Amino acid sequence: MTGWGRGGWARSVALSVVAATGVGTGCGGDEASGPVEVPPVWTLAPEPELRVGLQEGPPELLFERILAVRLLEGGGIAVADQGASTVRVFGADGSRVAEMGGEGDGPGEIRYLSGFQVMGRDTLVVYDPDTRRLTRFGTDGQLLGTDALRDQGPDSFLGRTSTGDWLMRWVDQEAFDRTASAPAADPMVIGRFGPDGSFQGIAGRHPGMVRQRNESFSGPVPFSPFPHAVVLRDSLVVTNGARPRLDVLGDSGRVVRTIEVPLANPDRERARRALDSVFAEGPAERRERAARLPEAGWELPVPAIAQVLLGPDHRLWLKVFDPARDSWMTGGGFGRASGGRWLVVDPQGEAVATVDLPSDLRPTDIGRDRIAGVETDELGVERAVVYEVRR
């Protein structure tokens, strides 16, 4: 339930996708200024072509907390299980091919798995912020090498440039104003590290989630944005989703280009009512926590974008923010957006397509004609899934 009334949220989302062209957003009621070209609709196959994971069964098919599922050539997948500190590779038929990692500090072991990427055809990269290590595995399970980062302690791994530099991100603690009484955004910094792990300098900065800190409420505000960053060619594309735009950072870390996307921020009052309707059916502690938030925390714009994924042909997949589903208060924070409507745009921000995903699917990787992610059932059991994308 979204709280927007039957069909109301779907209509508002559909209109917001073309808001930049002059059509009403469903929030302000503007009239159309002329013919509008609505982007085509892509769909998913009715059933996944691959589903891996069980509630009970062999250990290799049980997942504790999946961080991400990545597509591999040949139809297989790699699954990073944050709960078990492992990465498992499965073939196109769902059979386990290899397993690597395991909790520990030794070579190839992982204390905390916070980042996971596929580099090239057959290299898996895992980032462990507790040990500040980037570990490289082959898709056959072989340990290829470990790079220890020096001088800084990044929280997350964004990717690697064509020159071999690692791009990492963290909250700039020195720039964080801990005395602010009003909601304030985390100052995020992106650093560049050489292939040997040495710190090369700042690659960019951008705002992160918005927190309130006082005696009555401490933590992200209910409609806090979330920092997103993807490596597009050798440039960084960043946004916290608070506005329908993405910034492209150059080598100096400065914004060299802004990508405006055809989305609109949801109306704040309607969004708050939608969240209230969810609270009415959920745990009482959520309502009580929200009631402690000072009114200033409700006055911020509701984000336009809930998640950003990079697809093939340098296209960006943007999750349209759903106030009831993507709020921190309902478990949608930390970039864990699931289901809903996604807008696909090209590097200039032009709409390519819209895609509606199943409500229980959290996408984590986009291929040319496949999408991979995490499916969660009514019992909370997670499974890795791959769907065909039909254009």
FITI-307738 format. One record per residue (C-alpha): residue number from 1; y, z, x. Coordinates in Angstrom, 2 decimals. Example, Ala and Ser with C-alpha at 12.3 -4.5 7.8 and 13.67 -1.06 7.14 Angstrom:
<sites>
    k        v        w        u
    1    -4.50     7.80    12.30
    2    -1.06     7.14    13.67
</sites>
This chain:
<sites>
    k        v        w        u
    1     0.00     0.00     0.00
    2     3.43    -0.94     1.40
    3     5.76     0.57    -1.18
    4     7.69    -2.68    -1.72
    5     6.12    -3.36    -5.11
    6     3.33    -5.80    -5.86
    7     3.97    -8.92    -3.78
    8     7.46    -7.69    -2.79
    9     6.77    -7.22     0.89
   10     5.01   -10.58     1.24
   11     7.94   -12.35    -0.41
   12    10.47   -10.53     1.77
   13     8.54   -11.40     4.93
   14     8.19   -15.05     3.94
   15    11.92   -15.30     3.38
   16    12.85   -13.43     6.55
   17    10.98   -15.99     8.63
   18    13.57   -18.59     7.67
   19    16.58   -16.26     7.50
   20    18.32   -17.92    10.44
   21    18.50   -21.19     8.54
   22    20.63   -19.74     5.77
   23    18.04   -18.72     3.18
   24    18.28   -15.23     1.67
   25    16.28   -12.61     3.52
   26    15.17   -10.64     0.49
   27    17.53    -7.87     1.63
   28    20.99    -9.33     1.10
   29    20.31   -11.96    -1.57
   30    22.23   -14.81     0.13
   31    21.86   -18.21    -1.48
   32    20.28   -21.15     0.33
   33    22.83   -23.44     2.00
   34    20.55   -26.46     2.02
   35    17.00   -27.71     2.49
   36    14.92   -25.49     4.75
   37    11.95   -26.57     6.79
   38     9.36   -23.83     6.33
   39     6.92   -23.58     9.27
   40     3.28   -24.50     8.62
   41     0.75   -21.79     7.88
   42    -2.15   -21.25    10.24
   43    -5.19   -19.37     9.02
   44    -8.18   -17.54    10.46
   45   -11.78   -18.37     9.70
   46   -13.16   -16.15     6.90
   47   -15.50   -14.37     9.33
   48   -15.25   -13.70    13.09
   49   -17.24   -15.97    15.37
   50   -18.00   -12.97    17.56
   51   -18.18    -9.27    16.68
   52   -19.33    -6.65    19.20
   53   -19.65    -2.94    18.48
   54   -21.74    -0.54    16.42
   55   -21.38     2.87    14.83
   56   -24.74     3.86    16.28
   57   -26.97     2.06    18.74
   58   -27.25     1.15    22.44
   59   -24.47     2.67    24.59
   60   -23.26    -0.74    25.74
   61   -22.37    -1.56    22.11
   62   -20.49     1.69    21.39
   63   -16.76     1.93    22.03
   64   -14.66     5.08    22.16
   65   -11.09     3.71    22.16
   66   -10.52     0.02    22.88
   67    -7.34    -0.76    24.77
   68    -7.65    -4.56    24.64
   69   -10.04    -7.47    24.17
   70    -9.47   -10.54    26.38
   71   -10.79   -14.04    25.88
   72   -12.84   -15.61    28.68
   73   -13.76   -19.20    29.35
   74   -17.08   -20.21    27.88
   75   -16.59   -18.20    24.70
   76   -17.13   -14.71    26.10
   77   -14.86   -11.68    26.05
   78   -13.93    -8.73    28.24
   79   -13.38    -5.37    26.52
   80   -11.40    -2.53    28.10
   81   -12.55     0.79    26.63
   82    -9.84     3.32    27.39
   83   -11.93     6.18    26.06
   84   -14.85     5.46    28.38
   85   -12.75     4.17    31.33
   86   -14.88     1.03    31.45
   87   -14.56    -2.73    31.17
   88   -17.48    -4.62    29.66
   89   -18.05    -8.38    29.66
   90   -19.95   -10.01    26.82
   91   -21.19   -13.57    26.51
   92   -20.47   -15.93    23.63
   93   -23.65   -14.67    21.94
   94   -22.52   -11.03    22.11
   95   -24.92   -10.01    24.87
   96   -23.60    -7.74    27.62
   97   -23.10    -9.57    30.92
   98   -21.56    -6.85    33.08
   99   -19.98    -3.41    33.02
  100   -17.55    -1.96    35.53
  101   -15.38     1.09    36.03
  102   -16.42     4.52    34.85
  103   -14.42     7.71    35.12
  104   -13.62     8.85    38.66
  105   -11.49     8.36    41.75
  106   -13.90     6.34    43.88
  107   -13.78     2.59    44.59
  108   -14.04     0.69    41.33
  109   -13.71     3.86    39.23
  110   -10.92     4.57    36.75
  111    -9.28     7.87    35.93
  112    -7.04     6.50    33.15
  113    -7.10     2.89    31.96
  114    -3.61     1.87    30.80
  115    -3.41    -1.84    31.65
  116    -5.86    -4.74    31.49
  117    -5.34    -8.45    32.15
  118    -7.33   -11.58    32.99
  119    -6.06   -13.48    36.03
  120    -7.22   -17.02    36.57
  121   -10.67   -18.01    35.39
  122   -12.78   -15.05    36.39
  123   -10.73   -12.10    37.69
  124   -10.13    -8.94    35.67
  125    -7.30    -6.59    36.66
  126    -7.23    -2.94    35.59
  127    -4.29    -0.59    36.12
  128    -4.74     3.18    36.51
  129    -1.38     5.03    36.55
  130    -3.03     8.33    37.49
  131    -4.13     6.91    40.83
  132    -1.44     4.15    40.97
  133    -4.15     1.59    41.59
  134    -4.64    -2.00    40.50
  135    -8.34    -2.79    40.70
  136    -9.69    -6.35    40.61
  137   -13.17    -7.16    39.32
  138   -15.03   -10.41    38.88
  139   -16.32   -11.19    35.41
  140   -19.79   -10.69    36.90
  141   -18.92    -7.02    37.55
  142   -18.31    -7.37    41.29
  143   -15.54    -5.22    42.78
  144   -13.08    -7.64    44.41
  145   -10.45    -5.27    45.73
  146    -8.00    -2.44    45.09
  147    -4.23    -2.41    45.59
  148    -2.50     0.97    45.73
  149     1.13     0.98    44.65
  150     3.63     2.79    46.86
  151     7.06     4.36    46.38
  152     6.96     4.42    42.56
  153     4.66     5.56    39.74
  154     4.72     2.86    37.02
  155     3.36     3.55    33.56
  156     2.26     0.04    32.63
  157     1.20    -3.28    34.12
  158     2.92    -6.43    32.84
  159     1.42    -9.22    34.92
  160     1.53   -11.11    38.19
  161     3.82   -13.88    39.40
  162     2.72   -17.11    41.07
  163     3.70   -15.58    44.43
  164     1.23   -12.72    43.96
  165     3.77   -10.01    43.16
  166     2.81    -7.38    40.57
  167     5.28    -6.65    37.75
  168     5.18    -3.04    36.53
  169     7.24    -0.93    34.12
  170     8.20     2.71    33.66
  171    10.87     4.98    32.13
  172    13.76     5.55    34.52
  173    13.75     9.35    34.48
  174    16.96     9.58    36.52
  175    18.86     7.51    33.93
  176    17.43     9.41    30.97
  177    20.00    11.56    29.19
  178    18.11    14.72    28.27
  179    21.23    16.36    26.84
  180    21.90    13.75    24.17
  181    21.91    15.20    20.66
  182    21.84    11.83    18.90
  183    18.83     9.48    19.02
  184    18.72     7.62    22.33
  185    16.66     4.74    23.70
  186    14.42     5.16    26.74
  187    15.88     3.36    29.77
  188    13.00     1.12    30.86
  189    12.88    -0.32    34.36
  190    10.68    -3.17    35.59
  191     9.71    -3.17    39.23
  192     8.29    -5.84    41.51
  193     5.53    -4.88    43.93
  194     4.15    -7.05    46.72
  195     0.47    -8.04    46.98
  196    -0.02    -5.08    49.32
  197     1.43    -2.64    46.76
  198     4.80    -2.17    48.47
  199     7.84    -1.80    46.22
  200    10.01    -4.91    46.44
  201    12.83    -3.91    44.11
  202    14.00    -3.84    40.50
  203    13.07    -6.92    38.48
  204    14.92    -5.93    35.32
  205    15.87    -3.26    32.81
  206    15.78    -3.05    29.03
  207    15.82    -0.38    26.30
  208    12.61     1.15    25.02
  209    11.71     3.35    22.10
  210    14.33     5.59    20.48
  211    13.77     9.34    20.59
  212    15.43    12.30    18.90
  213    15.43    15.57    20.81
  214    16.62    18.76    19.17
  215    15.21    22.02    17.87
  216    14.04    20.59    14.56
  217    12.65    17.22    15.68
  218    11.39    15.94    19.02
  219     9.87    12.50    19.50
  220    10.32     8.89    18.40
  221    12.31     8.40    15.21
  222    10.21     6.92    12.35
  223    11.58     3.39    12.75
  224    11.81     3.47    16.53
  225    11.40     0.09    18.23
  226     8.92    -0.35    21.06
  227     9.45    -2.03    24.46
  228     7.64    -5.36    24.82
  229     7.48    -7.60    27.89
  230     5.47   -10.71    28.76
  231     5.44   -12.90    31.85
  232     6.43   -16.42    30.78
  233     5.78   -18.70    33.74
  234     7.51   -16.63    36.45
  235    10.17   -15.19    34.15
  236    10.09   -11.95    32.21
  237    10.70   -12.00    28.46
  238    11.66    -8.58    27.13
  239    12.67    -7.01    23.83
  240    12.31    -3.72    22.05
  241    12.22    -5.53    18.72
  242    15.30    -3.76    17.38
  243    16.94    -7.15    16.84
  244    15.39   -10.59    16.22
  245    15.92   -11.72    19.79
  246    14.22   -11.73    23.17
  247    15.91   -11.71    26.57
  248    14.72   -13.83    29.49
  249    15.29   -12.14    32.84
  250    15.89   -14.15    36.02
  251    15.01   -13.30    39.62
  252    18.02   -10.98    39.86
  253    16.88    -8.99    36.83
  254    19.83   -10.18    34.78
  255    19.56   -11.83    31.39
  256    19.72   -15.59    31.99
  257    18.88   -16.69    28.46
  258    18.47   -15.20    25.02
  259    15.85   -16.44    22.57
  260    17.09   -15.98    19.00
  261    14.18   -16.03    16.53
  262    14.34   -16.74    12.77
  263    13.62   -13.23    11.54
  264    15.71   -10.60     9.80
  265    15.78    -6.82    10.08
  266    14.36    -5.18     6.94
  267    16.84    -3.44     4.70
  268    17.02     0.18     5.83
  269    17.04     1.86     2.42
  270    14.15    -0.23     1.11
  271    12.25     0.45     4.32
  272    12.76     4.18     3.93
  273    11.50     4.06     0.36
  274     8.45     2.13     1.55
  275     7.72     4.82     4.12
  276     8.21     7.55     1.52
  277     5.59     5.90    -0.68
  278     3.12     6.04     2.20
  279     3.97     9.68     2.86
  280     3.30    10.48    -0.79
  281    -0.31     9.40    -0.37
  282    -0.84    10.73     3.15
  283    -0.96    14.04     5.03
  284     1.71    16.57     4.12
  285     2.61    17.15     7.78
  286     4.02    13.61     7.98
  287     6.43    14.31     5.14
  288     7.38    17.66     6.62
  289     8.01    16.15    10.04
  290    10.13    13.34     8.61
  291    12.15    15.89     6.62
  292    13.15    17.63     9.88
  293    14.70    14.46    11.29
  294    18.53    14.58    11.30
  295    20.10    11.91     9.12
  296    21.36    10.08    12.23
  297    17.76     9.22    13.00
  298    17.49     7.31     9.71
  299    20.70     5.34    10.23
  300    19.37     3.06    12.97
  301    18.46    -0.55    12.09
  302    14.82    -1.07    11.14
  303    13.21    -3.26    13.85
  304    12.63    -6.95    13.21
  305     9.68    -7.27    15.61
  306     6.69    -4.92    15.88
  307     4.65    -6.67    18.60
  308     4.85    -9.59    21.04
  309     1.90   -11.55    22.40
  310     1.94   -14.62    24.63
  311    -0.15   -17.53    23.42
  312    -1.03   -20.92    24.91
  313     1.67   -23.51    25.64
  314     4.04   -20.59    26.33
  315     4.34   -19.85    22.62
  316     5.24   -16.33    21.54
  317     3.46   -14.57    18.68
  318     5.76   -12.05    17.00
  319     4.54    -9.46    14.52
  320     7.02    -9.23    11.63
  321     7.88    -5.54    11.30
  322     6.36    -3.95     8.19
  323     8.17    -0.62     7.57
  324     5.14     1.04     5.95
  325     2.54    -0.17     8.46
  326     4.42    -0.32    11.76
  327     6.30     2.98    11.71
  328     5.48     5.60    14.32
  329     4.81     7.96    11.45
  330     1.95     5.80    10.16
  331     0.30     5.12    13.52
  332     1.90     1.75    14.19
  333     3.72     2.76    17.37
  334     2.87     2.04    20.99
  335     2.55    -1.67    20.23
  336    -0.62    -1.14    18.20
  337     0.47    -3.34    15.31
  338    -2.34    -4.58    13.09
  339    -2.64    -7.08    10.28
  340     0.45    -8.44     8.60
  341     2.42   -11.60     9.11
  342     3.03   -13.10    12.55
  343     5.60   -15.73    13.44
  344     4.73   -18.18    16.22
  345     7.76   -19.54    18.10
  346     8.21   -21.88    21.04
  347    10.12   -20.82    24.20
  348    13.39   -21.87    22.54
  349    12.75   -19.64    19.52
  350    11.95   -22.45    17.08
  351     9.38   -21.49    14.44
  352     6.02   -23.20    14.98
  353     3.86   -21.48    12.37
  354     3.18   -18.29    10.45
  355    -0.18   -16.51    10.47
  356    -1.41   -13.73     8.19
  357    -3.96   -11.47     9.86
  358    -6.54    -9.18     8.22
  359    -5.20    -5.66     7.74
  360    -7.91    -4.14     9.95
  361    -7.33    -6.52    12.91
  362    -5.19    -5.49    15.89
  363    -4.79    -8.66    17.97
  364    -4.68    -8.34    21.77
  365    -5.16   -11.89    23.09
  366    -4.34   -15.40    21.92
  367    -6.21   -18.55    22.93
  368    -5.71   -22.20    22.06
  369    -7.87   -21.96    18.95
  370    -9.10   -18.36    19.04
  371    -7.64   -14.92    18.65
  372    -9.26   -11.74    19.97
  373    -8.62    -8.17    18.99
  374    -9.87    -4.85    17.71
  375   -11.29    -4.37    14.23
  376   -11.40    -0.83    12.81
  377   -13.51     0.01     9.76
  378   -13.01     2.73     7.15
  379   -14.93     5.20     9.32
  380   -12.66     4.58    12.30
  381   -15.34     2.66    14.24
  382   -13.83     0.06    16.56
  383   -15.34    -3.34    17.27
  384   -14.25    -6.25    19.45
  385   -13.84    -9.43    17.43
  386   -12.92   -13.09    17.95
  387   -11.68   -15.34    15.15
  388   -11.17   -19.09    15.07
  389    -7.54   -20.06    14.41
  390    -7.28   -23.02    12.03
  391    -4.10   -25.07    12.25
</sites>
